[in-house]
Amino acid sequence: MRVKNFVLGFGVAVAGRALIPQLLLLKFARDVRRLNRGDYSSLLAAYSDNFVLHFNEGEHRWSGDWEGRAGMERFLQNFTAARIQGEIRMIAISGPPWALTLWVRFDDRADAPDGTRIYENRTVLVLRTWWGKIVEQDDFYADTQRISALEHKLTELNIHPVA
């Protein structure tokens, strides 16, 4: 009986662990759909007060370290002001549930007001969590020159960074 209970418990644990990425994908996909409509509130709520985003590639409005929830809010304001649209393609996780590391494949694009595509890129976000809140994030872009080109185009369109 003990072996049967152990096997049953082990099976439940494995199945539960397998569900975590799927649940996170559903949650963040919903948040990104809202972000694409200009509402970043549910996404912002996932970040801790002492959060830091490292985005150190290139010279553009998003580069640098963005600290705290207020810093992330400014980052997201710039994201929505640029009319960037994103989509989560995949989530992978490691670590215990209270200290997960997430790898998120995030594709993004932006169109000018006339509908012309001015930007398209692929990203891997590495997020570290602590008790359900994101505490650190690193963004890695497939082509950082595309972000610099987007910055130039946004300046031409008179879309300035949020201060």
N, C-alpha and C positions, 0 to 999 in steps of 0.2 A: 504493500500500500504506500509506503514511504517513497519508493522509486516512482510509482505512478504519480503521486502528488508533486514530486520534484520535477518530473518531465512535464506535467501539466503547467506548473508554475513557470518553468523555463520557457515553455512555448508561449505563454501569455506575455512574458517579459520581452521575448524576441518580437512578437507581433506588435506589441505596444511601441517598441523602439522603431520598428519599421514604419509605423504610422506618423511619427514625429515629423519627418521631412514633408510628407504629404499634407499634414495639417498646417505646417509653416508655409508651404507653397500656396495653399488656399488663402491663408490670412494675408500674406504679403501681396499676392496677386490682386486681392480685393483692395488693399491699400494703394497699390500702384494704379489701379483703374481710377480710384478717387484722385490720386495725384495727377493723372493725365487730364482730369477735369479741372485742375487748379486747387483742389482741396487736399492739403498735405497733413491735416490734423491727426488722422488715425495713424499715419506713418510716423509722425513726430512723437506720438505717445509711446511708441516702442523704444525710444531712446532714453537712457538714464540722464539724470541731471549733470553727472560728471563725465559725460560722453566726449570722445574725441574722434574726428574723422581726419585721416591722413590722405591728402590728395596733393602730392608734391611734384607731379609731372607737368611741365610746360608753364607758359606764361598766359594765364587767362583768369577770369573772374572766380573760378572754382578752386584754383591752386592754393595750397597751403594747408595748415591745420585748422580745423573748425572745432572749437571747443564748447562744450556744454550744449544744452538743449537750445539756447538762444543762438549759438553759432550754427547749429543744424537747421534751425528755422530760417536764418538768413541764406544758407546754402539752398534750401528748398524754395525759397522765394525767388532766388536767381534762376533756379531750374524751371519753375513755372513761368516766370517772366519771359524766358527764352522760348517758351512753348515746346519744350522738349517732351516727347512722348516715349514711354518706356514699356518694356515687357519682360517679366521674369520668365526665363526659359527652363531653369533647373535650380534645385537646391540640394546640396549635400551637407551632411553634418558629421561632426565627431565630438567626443567628449561626453561627460555626464549631463543629464538634463538641466542641472543648475548652473553649468558653465559650458554651454555649447559653443562650438565654432561652426559657423555656417559659411559655405562657399556658394555664392549666388551668381548664376549667369544672367546678366541683365543687358538686353539690347535696347539701344535708344536711338532716336531720330528727331529731327526738327524740320519744320517747314516754314518758309517765309509767309507773311500775310497773304501773298498772292497764290500760295499753294506749292511753290517751287521747293523741292527738297534741298535744304542747305546743309544737312548734317545727318550722318548715320554712322554708328559705331557699335562695337561689342565690348562688354565689360565683365570683369569678374570682381565681385565685392567679397571681401573677407570680413565677416562680422564676428566679434567675440561678445558673448552674453554673460550676464551674471544674474541668476534668479529671474530670468524672463525679460530682462531689459538689455538692450544693446549698449555696451560700454566702450567699444572701440570698433572702428571700421577703416579698412584700407581699400581704395578703389584702384583697379588696374585696368587700363584701357588697351585695347588691341592696337590702336593707332592714335597716339597723343597729338600728332600733327593735325588730325581732324578737329580736335577741340580748339586748337589755336586758330584754324581756319573758321570755325564757328564763331569764335570771339571776334574776329575781324568782320564777319558778316553781320553779327548782332550790332556792332558799332555802326556799320553802314546803315542798318535799319533803325538806328537811334534807340536801341534797347540797351540801357545802361545798367551796370551792376547795382544791386540793392546795397545800400550802405549799412 
